[in-house]
């Protein structure tokens, strides 16, 4: 009888121990799942760099520049870097233009003869759009809003470099292109004797995100 009682008690202990280990395993999985869910990305606002490349002469010589200030609103958090950026709104003061021209004449000309010819000249604004693994941005310039499809590259898991092409004709900005070409006629004249400013502008944004 004692033997039977001991055997029963031993069985109960094994069952309770198994249940305890199983519960411990479930709790561990629950903690891991919670950790995965709560890890989110958010934009580091003061780290974003925005640059562009315009082109002159029929040889399409590049002229680079950047904007030294960009402001964000409607920022979000997301489980992935792209998800965190979806819906982010931005505005770029045109006055923050910088092309690193040693003569100091290019920036004033661009501000007067290009941006000064456009409507609503103070800001370039827009919103980032993400659908799955595809990204783009709606950009408002010259009173017009058009979409720019973007390609992107990841550097690690928290830095993204976006690239796109802005065709200024889509923003009805060809008058501004003609204006800056006239103001820089000699500088934009190539070996063929033709002065040309391209309406195509390459845009680039480097974005850093924080992981929490």
ABEGO torsion letter per residue (X at the ends): XAAAAAAAAAAAAAAAAAAAAAAAAAAAAAAAAAAAAABBBBBBAAABBBBBBBBBEAAGBBBBBBBABBBBBGBBBBABAAAAABGBBBBBBAAABBAGBAAGAAAAAAAAAAAAABBGAABBBEBBBBBEABBBBBBBBGGBBBBBBBBBBBBEAABBBBBBBBBAAAAGAAAAAAAAAAAAAAAABBAAGBBBBBABBBBBBBBBBBBX
